[in-house]
Amino acid sequence: MGGTGTKFGLVNNDGNVLRTSSIPTQQYPDIDEYCDALCAGLNRIVEEEGLTLGDIIYGVICLAAALFVWKLVPETKGKTLEQITTMWRKKSKLYIVK
């Protein structure tokens, strides 16, 4: 994996940072190992801070959204609007009739 590191932590309602941690991203050649390390780090922070169930559910939803974007949303950088439209039409079963 690329990058230099992943920083993560907990912030309260006022925007104050409660706990932080980081993972050296280049240390993990496989995404599964990286996700395991990230989950272990988050679990450690959660245990130290004693978060509520609502906080944990919100975090899981955010992580799921990030994984969705990373795996399923295609890169559009440097493409024209016409190329993007064609790309989405090829993946979609819906055809637009003019």
N, C-alpha and C positions, 0 to 999 in steps of 0.2 A: 504494500500500500504506500501511496505517496504521502506527502505532507511531513511536517516536523512534529506535530503533536496535537492532541485533542484536549482542550480544557473544558471542564464542566464543573457545575456546582449548584448550590441552592441560594435562592434570593427570596427575601420576604416580601410582603405586600408593599412596603415602603421603598423597595429597590435596594435594600442593604444586603450585601453578600454575607451569607451565614457560614457557608463552607465551600471550599474549592478543592479540586484535585485535577490531575492531568495524566494522560497516557502518551508515551512516546510512540507515535503512529508507525514509524518505520520499523519498529521492533516486531511488528506482526505481519508476516507475509500473506496470511490467510484471513479473510473477513470473519470467519467463524471464531478464530482465536481473538481477534480484535473485539468482537461483540461480547465474548466471554469476559475479557478484561474490563470492558466498559461496564458491563452489568455488575461485576464484582466491585468495581470502584463506586458505582452508584449505590449498591447495597451497603457498603461500608459507611458512606455519607448518611444514608437513610437511618441506619442503626445509631449513628452518633447523634443525629439531630432529633430523632423520634418524630418523623413526619406523620401526618394524618392520612387516612385512606384516600381522601380527595386529592391530596398532593401526589400520591403514588399513581392514581388513575390518570391524572393530567399528564404526568411524566410518561407513562406508557403510551398514551394517545399521541403525544409529541414525537416519541421515538418511532411509533408506527407510521406517522405521517412522513417523517424524514426518510425512512426506509422505502416507503411507497414512491416518493419523489426520486430517490436515488436509483431504484430499480425500474420504474415504469414510465417516468416522464422523459421523453427523448431530448437530446441536446438540440437547441435551435440556434446556437451562436453562429453567426456568419451566413445564415440561410435567409433567402428572401421570403416574403410572405407567401408567394406562390408555391415555393418549395415546401414550406411548412404545411400549407393547405393540402397539397398533393400527398404529403407524407401521412397526414391524418386521414385523408379519404381512403388511402390504401389499407389502413389498419381498421377502418370502420366498416360495418356492414350496411350503414345508412348511406343511401345515395341521394344526392340533391338533384332534383329535376328542374331544369330551367324552362 
